[in-house]
């Protein structure tokens, strides 16, 4: 008899040992929660308003050479909720090089919410015209 079970993610087979371990973790967590030894997970706060985002990131943008910063997505549309991220498009004075890959984390630390950062060139070169149009329809300069 095969003791493999299916997970809820993709239907891949999971070993019986893994399933038992995951169930044990869940039971331990809820016992700790009920007894007061563990606190509930913190809920994320909603992103700041677009005007506040612009103010918070202004000095940072000048420092790293961002000449234009645009906001798109749910925050730009005014539909952001707790847990929403901030989607940004940056235009650079010079090529930022490898520093670009740390900018999302640095901006997230400033704003207190997750950030997704795209370059304007990447948006302009997108091969999916519907995705590009959707991004540009929401884009608002900060």
C-alpha positions as CSV (number, residue, x, y, z in Angstrom):
1,X,0.0,0.0,0.0
2,X,1.4,3.4,-1.0
3,X,1.3,5.9,1.9
4,X,2.0,8.9,-0.2
5,X,-0.6,11.7,0.0
6,X,-1.2,14.6,-2.2
7,X,-0.4,18.2,-1.1
8,X,-2.7,21.1,-1.8
9,X,0.1,22.7,-3.9
10,X,0.2,21.2,-7.4
11,X,-0.9,17.7,-6.4
12,X,2.6,16.4,-6.0
13,X,3.0,13.3,-3.9
14,X,4.2,13.9,-0.4
15,X,5.7,11.3,1.9
16,X,3.8,10.0,4.9
17,X,6.6,11.2,7.2
18,X,6.4,14.7,5.8
19,X,2.6,14.8,6.2
20,X,2.9,13.6,9.8
21,X,5.6,16.2,10.5
22,X,3.5,19.0,9.1
23,X,0.4,18.0,11.0
24,X,2.5,17.8,14.2
25,X,3.8,21.4,13.6
26,X,0.2,22.6,13.1
27,X,-1.0,20.9,16.3
28,X,1.9,22.3,18.3
29,X,1.3,25.8,16.9
30,X,-2.4,25.8,17.8
31,X,-1.8,24.4,21.3
32,X,0.7,27.2,21.9
33,X,-1.8,29.8,20.6
34,X,-4.6,28.5,22.8
35,X,-2.3,28.5,25.9
36,X,-1.0,32.0,25.2
37,X,2.6,30.9,24.7
38,X,2.5,32.1,21.1
39,X,1.0,35.3,19.7
40,X,-0.9,35.6,16.5
41,X,0.9,36.5,13.3
42,X,1.1,40.2,12.8
43,X,-1.1,41.6,10.0
44,X,0.6,43.7,7.5
45,X,-0.4,47.4,7.3
46,X,-1.6,48.9,4.1
47,X,0.9,50.8,1.9
48,X,1.2,54.6,2.4
49,X,-0.8,57.0,0.2
50,X,0.9,57.9,-3.2
51,X,1.8,61.4,-2.0
52,X,3.5,60.0,1.1
53,X,5.4,57.4,-0.9
54,X,6.8,60.2,-3.0
55,X,7.9,62.1,0.0
56,X,9.4,59.1,1.7
57,X,11.4,58.0,-1.3
58,X,12.5,61.5,-2.6
59,X,15.9,61.6,-0.9
60,X,16.6,58.0,-1.6
61,X,15.8,58.5,-5.3
62,X,18.2,61.5,-5.6
63,X,20.9,59.5,-3.8
64,X,20.7,56.5,-6.1
65,X,20.2,58.3,-9.4
66,X,16.5,57.7,-10.1
67,X,15.3,60.7,-12.1
68,X,11.6,59.6,-12.4
69,X,9.6,57.3,-10.2
70,X,6.1,56.0,-11.2
71,X,3.6,54.1,-9.2
72,X,1.2,51.5,-10.7
73,X,-1.0,48.7,-9.5
74,X,-3.5,48.7,-6.6
75,X,-1.8,51.5,-4.7
76,X,-1.9,53.8,-7.7
77,X,-5.6,52.9,-8.2
78,X,-6.4,53.6,-4.6
79,X,-7.4,49.9,-4.0
80,X,-4.5,48.9,-1.7
81,X,-5.4,46.8,1.3
82,X,-3.4,45.4,4.2
83,X,-0.8,43.1,2.8
84,X,-0.6,44.9,-0.6
85,X,2.7,45.8,-2.1
86,X,3.9,48.9,-3.8
87,X,4.7,48.6,-7.5
88,X,7.2,51.1,-8.9
89,X,8.7,52.0,-12.3
90,X,12.1,53.7,-12.1
91,X,13.9,55.7,-14.7
92,X,17.6,56.0,-14.0
93,X,20.1,58.8,-14.9
94,X,22.9,56.2,-15.3
95,X,22.8,52.4,-15.3
96,X,22.6,51.4,-11.6
97,X,24.4,48.1,-12.2
98,X,24.1,45.4,-9.6
99,X,22.9,48.0,-7.0
100,X,19.5,47.7,-8.8
101,X,19.0,44.3,-7.1
102,X,19.2,45.7,-3.6
103,X,16.9,48.7,-4.3
104,X,13.6,46.8,-3.7
105,X,14.7,45.8,-0.2
106,X,16.0,49.3,0.6
107,X,12.7,50.9,-0.6
108,X,10.7,48.3,1.3
109,X,12.6,49.2,4.5
110,X,11.8,52.9,4.0
111,X,8.1,52.3,3.2
112,X,7.5,49.4,5.6
113,X,5.7,47.3,2.9
114,X,7.0,45.0,0.1
115,X,8.1,46.7,-3.1
116,X,8.3,45.5,-6.7
117,X,10.6,47.6,-8.8
118,X,10.7,47.7,-12.6
119,X,12.8,49.8,-14.9
120,X,11.1,52.0,-17.5
121,X,13.1,50.2,-20.2
122,X,11.9,46.8,-19.0
123,X,8.2,48.0,-19.2
124,X,8.7,49.5,-22.7
125,X,10.3,46.3,-23.9
126,X,7.7,43.9,-22.5
127,X,6.6,41.4,-25.1
128,X,3.1,41.0,-23.7
129,X,1.2,44.1,-25.0
130,X,-1.7,43.5,-22.6
131,X,0.6,43.4,-19.5
132,X,2.4,46.6,-20.7
133,X,-0.9,48.4,-21.4
134,X,-2.2,47.4,-18.0
135,X,0.9,48.7,-16.2
136,X,1.0,52.0,-18.1
137,X,-2.7,52.6,-17.7
138,X,-2.3,52.7,-13.9
139,X,1.1,54.5,-13.9
140,X,1.2,57.8,-12.0
141,X,4.4,59.8,-11.6
142,X,5.4,60.5,-8.0
